Amino acid sequence: MPNLPNPSKTQDLEVKDAQLIFNSVWNHLESDHGRENLRFPKELIWLNGAPGSGKGTQTNFIMNFRDLTDGPVVVSDLLTSPQAQKMKNAGNMVGDREVLMLVFNELLDPRYESGTVVDGFPRTKVQVECLKLLYQKLRELRTQFYHTELRQHFPKPIFHITVLFVDERESVARQIRRGRQTREHNEKVRASGVGVLKEERLTDFDENTARRRYRTFKEGTYEALKDLRQIFHYHYVNAHGTISEVQERIVREMRYQSSLELGERTFDRLRVIPIAEEIVRHARQDLVKRLDDYAETDEELFEKIAVLINDKFMPIIIRHAISGMALINSEDSLFSDPLALQILLDIFSERGYHTSIDIRKVDSPCSVDLKTGEIKYTSKRIYSFRVRFEGSEIRRG
């Protein structure tokens, strides 16, 4: 039986590739411009759409609606720019890294300061991951320069993901119709010598090629973009119908999403609280450092906790391997040291367990005064550990 690709492994590789590519591009930008000059637009509308969905038609409308006045960034134009040509002449493929460099360099142009529409980015999973990393960097820059005179140049970043969607049948029909209209226009220009020739795309003249282009978008770009729905404002716009009908939907969608946007003052009040994704991103690195520190500076306590876990906790956890959860009570005086509890939590985390602790004080009667009848109590602490992990399924034969 052939080895099938593991989706999770593929995704992990794409994330790692994106981090390498993004870090390379970002370091290059810092070297060329200086960190204090990495001033990206305040509002970025990342526009994508199925072939024939009307991106070119709707770009200017979106910019006017959002009061963005200095032209869109069209990625297809950047790929034919002198800078891109220079890359090609040097024998370099214009891949994700090169596209990222072209787009980011263009966005640093001061004329886009208030915002712009980026037409045709991101298109791949790697580019989607790089967009997430860009947003994190812009947040970091705002925090870094917030209490300096450069604060105004690092506004709260606002990202909108906008997808214009039509089905395959409509997309193919529009592509072929566009090809026919372009050819008719160019024939008139050539015959009269008046006007400007329009680009004739090969995909606009062959139905099978147009269909393949649509499926490339649907299976590649569209699937990658869906990963951004839970992070940024995500505008999914039905692009069927007339131009005005589509524009009404764009206005309705963007007005609704804008009503959900935090104000800048509110955002700045909350900026000191890290978002969950940032914590998770650094969690493993911090955990390893803490464990190494325990082993070096608190070696005796670290060893005692490791032995206790192996001798007292693991037999109970193993007995609960099917359910994936074990409840363990302990009265060990070792845990009176708060550091001991922290070490235990970190060891379990490193081994892949999710552990929580509940500490209860219990008073137990120990003696009775025979003269007065008074009952005397002793107090003790009970440490209750809830250990969770992925359980095992038993299959019946």
C-alpha positions as CSV (number, residue, x, y, z in Angstrom):
1,M,0.0,0.0,0.0
2,P,1.5,3.4,-1.0
3,N,2.4,5.8,1.8
4,L,-0.2,8.6,1.8
5,P,0.9,12.2,2.7
6,N,0.2,13.1,6.3
7,P,-1.8,16.4,6.3
8,S,-0.6,17.5,9.7
9,K,3.1,16.9,8.8
10,T,2.6,18.8,5.5
11,Q,1.1,21.7,7.4
12,D,3.9,21.7,9.9
13,L,6.5,21.9,7.1
14,E,4.5,24.8,5.5
15,V,4.5,26.7,8.8
16,K,8.3,26.1,9.2
17,D,8.9,27.1,5.6
18,A,6.9,30.3,6.2
19,Q,8.8,31.2,9.3
20,L,12.1,30.8,7.6
21,I,11.0,32.8,4.5
22,F,9.4,35.5,6.6
23,N,12.4,35.9,8.9
24,S,14.7,36.1,5.9
25,V,12.6,38.8,4.3
26,W,12.1,40.7,7.6
27,N,15.8,40.7,8.4
28,H,16.5,42.0,4.9
29,L,14.0,44.8,5.4
30,E,15.5,45.8,8.7
31,S,18.9,45.8,7.2
32,D,17.8,47.9,4.2
33,H,15.5,50.4,5.9
34,G,16.1,50.2,9.7
35,R,13.6,48.9,12.2
36,E,12.3,52.4,12.9
37,N,11.4,52.9,9.2
38,L,9.4,49.7,8.8
39,R,6.2,51.8,8.6
40,F,3.4,49.7,7.0
41,P,-0.1,51.0,6.1
42,K,-2.6,51.3,8.9
43,E,-5.3,49.5,7.0
44,L,-4.6,46.6,4.6
45,I,-7.4,45.0,2.6
46,W,-6.0,41.7,1.2
47,L,-8.2,41.0,-1.9
48,N,-8.5,37.7,-3.6
49,G,-11.1,36.1,-5.8
50,A,-12.0,33.4,-8.2
51,P,-11.0,34.0,-11.9
52,G,-13.7,36.3,-13.4
53,S,-15.1,37.3,-10.0
54,G,-14.5,41.0,-10.7
55,K,-11.4,41.9,-8.6
56,G,-10.2,44.4,-11.1
57,T,-13.6,46.0,-11.3
58,Q,-14.3,46.1,-7.6
59,T,-10.8,47.2,-6.3
60,N,-11.4,50.9,-6.9
61,F,-14.9,50.7,-5.4
62,I,-13.5,49.2,-2.2
63,M,-10.8,51.8,-2.0
64,N,-13.3,54.6,-2.5
65,F,-15.6,53.1,0.1
66,R,-12.7,52.9,2.7
67,D,-11.4,56.4,1.7
68,L,-8.1,54.9,0.5
69,T,-6.8,57.3,-2.2
70,D,-3.3,56.2,-3.3
71,G,-3.9,53.3,-5.6
72,P,-4.0,49.6,-5.0
73,V,-1.0,47.2,-4.9
74,V,-1.5,44.7,-7.7
75,V,0.7,41.7,-7.2
76,S,0.5,40.7,-10.9
77,D,2.0,44.1,-11.8
78,L,4.8,43.7,-9.2
79,L,5.7,40.4,-10.8
80,T,6.4,42.2,-14.1
81,S,8.1,45.1,-12.5
82,P,11.8,46.0,-13.1
83,Q,12.6,44.6,-9.6
84,A,11.0,41.3,-10.4
85,Q,12.7,41.2,-13.8
86,K,16.0,41.8,-12.1
87,M,15.4,38.7,-9.9
88,K,14.5,36.6,-13.0
89,N,17.6,37.9,-14.8
90,A,19.7,36.7,-11.9
91,G,18.3,33.2,-12.4
92,N,16.0,33.4,-9.4
93,M,12.5,31.9,-9.5
94,V,9.8,34.3,-8.3
95,G,8.6,32.1,-5.4
96,D,7.0,32.9,-2.1
97,R,10.1,34.6,-0.7
98,E,10.5,36.9,-3.7
99,V,6.7,37.7,-3.8
100,L,6.9,38.5,-0.1
101,M,9.9,40.8,-0.7
102,L,8.2,42.6,-3.6
103,V,4.9,43.1,-1.7
104,F,6.5,44.3,1.6
105,N,8.9,46.6,-0.1
106,E,6.0,48.2,-2.1
107,L,3.9,48.6,1.1
108,L,6.7,50.6,2.7
109,D,6.1,53.4,0.2
110,P,4.9,56.3,2.2
111,R,2.0,57.0,-0.2
112,Y,0.2,54.0,1.2
113,E,0.4,55.3,4.8
114,S,-3.3,55.4,5.5
115,G,-4.0,52.1,3.8
116,T,-4.5,50.2,0.5
117,V,-5.9,47.2,-1.2
118,V,-3.5,44.4,-2.0
119,D,-4.9,42.6,-5.1
120,G,-3.7,39.0,-5.3
121,F,-2.0,38.2,-2.0
122,P,-1.9,35.8,-0.2
123,R,-2.3,33.0,-2.7
124,T,-0.4,30.0,-1.0
125,K,-0.4,28.4,2.4
126,V,3.1,29.7,3.0
127,Q,2.0,33.3,2.1
128,V,-1.0,32.9,4.5
129,E,1.3,31.9,7.3
130,C,3.6,34.9,6.5
131,L,0.6,37.2,6.7
132,K,0.0,36.0,10.2
133,L,3.6,36.7,11.1
134,L,3.5,40.2,9.5
135,Y,0.5,41.0,11.7
136,Q,2.4,39.9,14.8
137,K,5.4,42.0,13.8
138,L,3.3,45.1,13.3
139,R,1.8,44.6,16.8
140,E,5.3,44.2,18.2
141,L,6.4,47.4,16.5
142,R,3.5,49.4,17.9
143,T,4.4,48.2,21.4
144,Q,8.0,49.0,21.0
145,F,7.5,52.5,19.7
146,Y,4.3,53.3,21.7
147,H,6.1,55.6,24.2
148,T,8.4,57.3,21.7
149,E,8.0,60.2,19.3
150,L,7.6,57.6,16.5
151,R,4.4,56.3,17.9
152,Q,2.2,57.9,15.1
153,H,4.1,55.9,12.5
154,F,3.2,52.6,14.0
155,P,-0.7,52.6,14.2
156,K,-2.8,49.7,15.3
157,P,-2.7,47.3,12.3
158,I,-6.1,46.5,10.6
159,F,-6.2,43.5,8.3
160,H,-9.2,42.7,6.1
161,I,-9.3,39.4,4.1
162,T,-11.7,39.9,1.2
163,V,-12.7,37.0,-1.1
164,L,-14.9,37.5,-4.1
165,F,-16.5,34.2,-5.0
166,V,-18.3,32.7,-8.0
167,D,-18.9,29.1,-8.9
168,E,-16.9,27.2,-11.6
169,R,-19.6,27.6,-14.2
170,E,-19.9,31.4,-13.8
171,S,-16.1,31.8,-13.6
172,V,-15.4,29.9,-16.9
173,A,-18.2,31.8,-18.7
174,R,-16.9,35.2,-17.5
175,Q,-13.3,34.3,-18.5
176,I,-14.3,33.3,-22.0
177,R,-16.6,36.4,-22.3
178,R,-13.7,38.6,-21.2
179,G,-11.4,37.0,-23.8
180,R,-14.0,37.6,-26.6
181,Q,-14.5,41.2,-25.6
182,T,-10.7,41.8,-25.3
183,R,-10.1,40.4,-28.8
184,E,-12.9,42.5,-30.3
185,H,-11.5,45.6,-28.6
186,N,-7.9,44.9,-29.8
187,E,-9.1,44.3,-33.4
188,K,-10.8,47.8,-33.4
189,V,-7.6,49.4,-32.0
190,R,-5.5,47.7,-34.6
191,A,-7.9,48.7,-37.4
192,S,-8.3,52.3,-36.3
193,G,-5.0,53.0,-34.7
194,V,-6.9,54.6,-31.8
195,G,-6.9,53.3,-28.3
196,V,-4.7,51.1,-26.1
197,L,-4.4,47.4,-26.6
198,K,-5.5,45.2,-23.7
199,E,-3.7,42.1,-22.5
200,E,-5.0,38.9,-24.1
201,R,-4.8,36.1,-21.5
202,L,-4.4,32.6,-22.9
203,T,-6.8,31.3,-20.2
204,D,-9.5,33.5,-21.5
205,F,-9.7,31.7,-24.9
206,D,-9.9,28.0,-23.9
207,E,-12.6,26.6,-21.8
208,N,-10.5,23.7,-20.4
209,T,-7.6,26.1,-19.5
210,A,-10.1,28.5,-17.8
211,R,-11.6,25.6,-15.8
212,R,-8.1,24.5,-14.7
213,R,-7.4,28.1,-13.6
214,Y,-10.6,28.1,-11.5
215,R,-9.8,24.8,-9.8
216,T,-6.2,26.0,-9.0
217,F,-7.8,28.9,-7.2
218,K,-10.4,26.8,-5.4
219,E,-8.1,24.0,-4.3
220,G,-5.1,26.3,-3.5
221,T,-5.8,29.9,-2.7
222,Y,-9.3,29.6,-1.4
223,E,-8.5,26.6,0.9
224,A,-5.4,28.5,2.2
225,L,-7.4,31.7,2.9
226,K,-10.0,29.9,5.0
227,D,-7.3,29.5,7.7
228,L,-7.5,33.3,8.3
229,R,-11.2,33.4,9.1
230,Q,-10.7,33.1,12.9
231,I,-7.9,35.7,13.0
232,F,-8.8,38.7,10.9
233,H,-11.9,40.4,9.5
234,Y,-13.0,38.0,6.8
235,H,-15.3,39.2,4.1
236,Y,-16.7,36.4,1.9
237,V,-18.6,38.2,-0.9
238,N,-21.0,36.4,-3.3
239,A,-19.8,38.0,-6.6
240,H,-22.7,36.6,-8.8
241,G,-25.0,39.2,-10.2
242,T,-24.6,42.7,-11.5
243,I,-21.7,45.0,-10.5
244,S,-24.0,47.2,-8.4
245,E,-25.5,44.1,-6.6
246,V,-22.0,42.9,-5.7
247,Q,-21.0,46.4,-4.5
248,E,-24.1,46.4,-2.2
249,R,-22.9,43.2,-0.7
250,I,-19.4,44.5,-0.2
251,V,-20.7,47.6,1.6
252,R,-23.0,45.6,3.8
253,E,-20.2,43.1,4.7
254,M,-17.6,45.7,5.4
255,R,-19.9,47.9,7.5
256,Y,-20.8,44.9,9.6
257,Q,-17.2,43.8,10.2
258,S,-16.1,47.4,10.9
259,S,-18.7,47.5,13.7
260,L,-16.7,44.7,15.4
261,E,-13.4,46.5,15.3
262,L,-11.8,47.6,18.5
263,G,-11.1,51.3,18.7
264,E,-7.5,52.4,18.8
265,R,-7.7,53.6,22.4
266,T,-9.3,50.3,23.5
267,F,-6.7,48.3,21.5
268,D,-3.8,50.2,23.2
269,R,-5.3,49.6,26.7
270,L,-5.3,45.8,25.9
271,R,-2.0,45.6,24.0
272,V,0.0,44.8,27.2
273,I,-2.0,41.5,27.5
274,P,-0.4,39.0,25.1
275,I,-2.7,37.2,22.7
276,A,-3.0,33.4,23.2
277,E,-1.2,32.6,19.9
278,E,1.9,34.6,21.1
279,I,2.0,32.7,24.4
280,V,1.7,29.3,22.7
281,R,4.3,30.2,20.1
282,H,7.0,30.7,22.9
283,A,5.6,28.1,25.4
284,R,7.9,25.2,24.3
285,Q,11.0,27.3,24.3
286,D,10.2,28.8,27.8
287,L,9.4,25.3,29.1
288,V,12.7,23.8,28.0
289,K,14.6,26.7,29.6
290,R,12.8,26.3,32.9
291,L,13.4,22.6,33.1
292,D,17.1,23.1,32.3
293,D,17.2,25.7,35.1
294,Y,15.6,23.3,37.6
295,A,18.1,20.6,36.7
296,E,21.0,23.0,37.3
297,T,20.0,25.3,40.2
298,D,17.5,23.0,42.1
299,E,18.9,19.6,41.3
300,E,17.9,17.9,44.5
301,L,14.3,19.1,44.4
302,F,14.0,18.4,40.7
303,E,15.3,14.8,41.3
304,K,12.8,14.2,44.1
305,I,9.8,15.4,42.0
306,A,10.9,13.2,39.1
307,V,11.1,10.1,41.3
308,L,7.8,10.9,43.0
309,I,6.0,11.2,39.6
310,N,7.5,7.9,38.4
311,D,6.8,6.0,41.6
312,K,3.5,7.4,42.8
313,F,1.8,9.1,39.9
314,M,2.6,7.0,36.9
315,P,1.1,3.7,38.2
316,I,-2.3,5.5,38.7
317,I,-2.0,7.3,35.3
318,I,-1.3,4.0,33.5
319,R,-4.4,2.4,35.0
320,H,-6.4,5.2,33.4
321,A,-4.8,4.9,30.0
322,I,-8.2,4.2,28.3
323,S,-10.1,7.2,29.8
324,G,-7.3,9.6,29.3
325,M,-7.8,11.3,32.7
326,A,-6.5,10.4,36.2
327,L,-7.3,12.1,39.5
328,I,-4.5,11.8,42.1
329,N,-4.5,13.0,45.7
330,S,-1.3,13.5,47.6
331,E,-0.5,14.7,51.1
332,D,3.3,14.7,50.5
333,S,5.0,17.5,52.4
334,L,7.3,18.0,49.4
335,F,4.5,20.1,47.9
336,S,4.5,22.7,50.6
337,D,7.3,24.3,48.5
338,P,5.5,26.2,45.7
339,L,8.5,25.5,43.4
340,A,7.9,21.8,43.8
341,L,4.4,22.2,42.3
342,Q,5.8,24.3,39.4
343,I,8.4,21.7,38.7
344,L,5.7,18.9,38.6
345,L,3.5,20.9,36.3
346,D,6.4,21.6,33.9
347,I,7.6,17.9,33.9
348,F,4.1,16.7,33.0
349,S,3.8,19.4,30.3
350,E,7.1,18.4,28.7
351,R,5.9,14.7,28.7
352,G,2.6,15.7,26.9
353,Y,0.2,15.7,29.9
354,H,-2.2,18.5,30.8
355,T,-2.2,18.9,34.6
356,S,-4.1,21.1,37.0
357,I,-3.9,21.3,40.8
358,D,-6.5,22.0,43.5
359,I,-5.2,22.6,47.0
360,R,-7.6,21.9,49.9
361,K,-7.1,22.4,53.6
362,V,-8.7,19.7,55.7
363,D,-9.2,19.7,59.5
364,S,-9.2,16.2,61.1
365,P,-10.1,15.5,64.7
366,C,-7.1,14.2,66.6
367,S,-8.1,14.3,70.3
368,V,-10.9,15.1,72.8
369,D,-10.4,17.0,76.1
370,L,-12.2,14.6,78.6
371,K,-12.9,17.5,81.0
372,T,-14.4,20.0,78.6
373,G,-15.4,17.8,75.8
374,E,-13.5,20.0,73.4
375,I,-12.4,18.3,70.2
376,K,-9.0,19.2,68.9
377,Y,-8.1,19.2,65.2
378,T,-5.0,19.1,63.1
379,S,-4.8,20.7,59.7
380,K,-3.3,19.1,56.6
381,R,-3.2,20.0,53.0
382,I,-4.5,17.7,50.3
383,Y,-3.1,18.3,46.8
384,S,-5.5,17.0,44.1
385,F,-4.0,16.6,40.7
386,R,-6.1,16.2,37.5
387,V,-3.9,14.7,34.8
388,R,-5.4,14.6,31.3
389,F,-3.9,13.0,28.1
390,E,-5.1,11.4,24.9
391,G,-6.8,8.2,25.9
392,S,-6.7,4.8,24.1
393,E,-9.7,3.3,22.2
394,I,-10.3,-0.4,22.6
395,R,-11.5,-1.9,19.3
396,R,-13.6,-5.0,19.5
397,G,-12.6,-7.8,17.2
